[in-house]
Amino acid sequence: MGDTTKIVIVDDDRPSVAVLENGLKDFPDVRVVATAHTCEEARLAILKHRPQLLFLDIELPGGVNGLDFLSELVPSVDWEMRTTFYTSYDKYLLQALRLHAFDFLLKPVNSEDLHLAMNRYYLGRCNPRPAGMLVPVLPSPAEKPLMITTVTNDKIVLRPHNIGYFRYMSERKLWEVVLDDFRCTILKHNTTADLILNYGPQFIQIHKTYIININYLGMIKSNTCVMLPPFDRVVELKVSKTYRRKLLDKFYNL
């Protein structure tokens, strides 16, 4: 059971806890080790169980804000713990992102959103990778850095080889970039596919919701992009008919 992910859920609304616990049953390698309904219960449960994943409601009893609770708790957390905020109100999205939330879900949490969040968690987990013939992409000495604006209007500088792919989150109408350490950064609201494609010739659209760094593309198998490490375990990159011909032409002319 060494690979089991321990989860703590913090929410004073017991029906919402039950819905989330039931949804998490779809994932056999996770275990809800505790649920808490107050800040004091939450603090004790988190420090006792040291979960890898925390689901934290933002509006807690007594007028306490979950964002403030997490800020106060962070100095006591000396292990890797990822936090997914969830709430009935999307007005907290930007604050949650500024606190480096792993993800943000709206109540009632539906199965599709939960699966997306858990998929992001699995991709970001540090797992040993078997040796293979595929090799990582190395940066070019002439590679120019990119300036990207996040949804919180922060500027970040990235090298193209640090970018695996971009994913459009339809439910939020936002693009996010997935980096080679599987950190995901949400881009500003007016980011379009055309703007991303203009970042450099290595970026090519494979689906209306995916743009990949073609330098990480190992092969195309059954309309799925098989990527080079560290993205070799990513299975979501499907190629649609609209973009297949252009992708094949560019791939075979590398």
N, C-alpha and C positions, 0 to 999 in steps of 0.2 A: 504493500500500500504506500510505498515511499513516494510514488508519483501522484498520489491523490491530492487534489487542490482543496484546501480547507476554506470554507466560506462562512462569513458572519453577515447576517442581515439585520440592519437597524431601521426600524419603522414602528411607529406607535399604532398604525392601522393594521390590525391583525388579519383582516381579509386580504389585504395587499401582500402581506407576508406569505399567506397560504398560497396565493396565486404564483408568487415568485418561486417558492419552494417547489411547487408542483411543476413549474416550467423547467427548473434545474434538474428534474429527474430524467430529462432527455440526455443528460451528460453523465455517463457512468463513472467517470474518474474524478467527480467532484463530490464533496460532502459538506452539507450545511452543519457546522459544528455548534452553532449557537444562533439564537435570534434574541434581539434586545428591543425593548420598547421605550426606554428612557436613556438619557445621556449617561447616567451613572452605570446602568446595566451594560450599555454599549462599551464604555471604557474598560470595565472589568472583563467583559467577554473578549474584547480585542487583545488586551494585554495577556490574558490567560491563554488563549488559543493561538495567537500569532497567525492569523489567516493570511493566505496569499491573495485573497480576493474579498473585498468589502463592498456590499451593496448598502448604500447610505441614503436614507430619505433626507431631504433638505429641510422640510418643516417638521421639527421635532416638538414634543410637548413642552409646555412651560415657556413658549415663545423663543426657544433656542433654535438657532439656524445651524443646519448640518454643516454648512461651509465653515462657520466659525468653530464648530466642534472639531472638525478635522484639522484646522489650523493649529488649534491648541494641542491636539493629540500627536501631531507629526513629530515633535521632538522626542517623544517616548517610543517611537516606532524605529527599532534598529534592525528590522528585517525587510525584505522586499514585499510590499503590500500594494496592490493596485485597487483603486477606488472607482466604483461606478455609482454616480449619483442618480437617484431617480425621484421624480416629483410629478405632481399634476400640472406644474406651471413652468413653461419654457423660458420665463423671464430670468431664470437663474443660470441659463446656459453659459453666458460669457463669464460669469463669476466662477463657475465650476471649471471651465477651461483654464482660466488663469491660475487656478489651484492645481493645475496639472492632473485633472481628473482623467482616469483612463477612458471612461465613457460616460454618457449621459442618456438616461432613458426616461420616457414620459409614461406616467400611469394612465390607464392600466397597462402594464407591460405585456406586449403581445409576443407571440412565439417568434415571429420573424425578427423583431428588434433584439430579442434576447439571444437568438442564434448568431446574429451579426456581432453582438458584443462579445459573446463567448468565443467566436471565431477569431476576433482580434486578440483576445487573451491568449488563445492557444498559439497563435502565430508569434506572439511576443515572448512566450516562455523560453527560458534558456534550456534547450535540450541538446545533448550531444548528438552530433550528426555523423553518420557512417561515412567512412572514406569512400570515394568514388572517382570516376574518371573525369567528371565535370569539375572545372576549376573556377574560382571566383573571378569576376571582372576586375582588372587592375586599372587604376586611373591613368589617363593620358597626361604627360607632363604639360601639354598645351591646353588642357581642359580649363575652361573659364568658369568661375563660380557664378551661381545664380542668386539673385535677390528675390525672395518670395515673401509675400505679405500674408499673415495669418488672419483668422477670423477676428482676433482681438486687436488687429491693426499693428501687430508687432512685425518687425522686419527680421528675417533670418537669412543667413547666407549658407548655401548648400553647394557641394560639388555634384555634378551630374551622376558620378558613379556611386554616390550615396543614396540615390533614388532608385527604388525598384519599380514602383508603379504608382499611378494616381487612380483613385476610386471615387466615383460620384455617389453620394448618399442621397438617394431619391427622396427619402422621407424628410430630409432636412434641406434639400436643394443646395447642397454644399459639396465641393470637391475636397478630398484629403489626399495627402501624399504619404506613402509608406516607405520608410527609410530602411537601410540595410541592417539596422539593429531592431527593426520592427516597431520603432516609434512611429506613431501616426500623428500628423499635424493637419488640422483643418484649415483650409485656405479661405481668404476673404470672400464675402458674399458675391461679388461681381466677377469672380474667377470663372472663365469659360474654357471649354475644351480647346478652342482656337488659341487662347492665351497660353495654355499649357504646351500645346504643340509648338508654339513659337519659342519656348525655352531652349530648344535645341533639336537638331536632326535625329538624335537618338530616341526621341519620344514619338511614339506612333499609336494611334487609336486602334483598338481591337474590338471595341464594343461601345455602345453609347455611354456605358458607365465605367469603362476602363481605358486607361492610356498606360502603356508599358515603356520601360527603358529597353529598347531592342537589344542592347548590348548584353542583357541578362537572358535573352531568349536562347534556349538550347535546342528545342525542336517544337513542332506543332503536331500534336497527336490527338486525333478524334476531336478536332476543333477546340482543343485546350492547349494553352501555352505551357510548355514544360520549361521551367526556368532554371538557370544556373544558381548554385549556392550564393548567398544564403537563402534564396527564394525557392529552392527546389522542392519544398513541401507545400507550396502554395498551390491550391487546386481550383481556385475560384476564377481564374483568368480565361474565360471562354471567349472564343472568336465568333463574331456574328458575320453573316453573309455579306453585309454592307461593307465591312472593312477587310474581309479575308484576302481578296485579290491584291490590294495595295500592300498588306502586310507581307504576303508571300513574295511579292516582287522585291520589296525592300530587304527582306530576310535573305533571299538567295543572292542578292547583290552585295551583301556585306563583304 
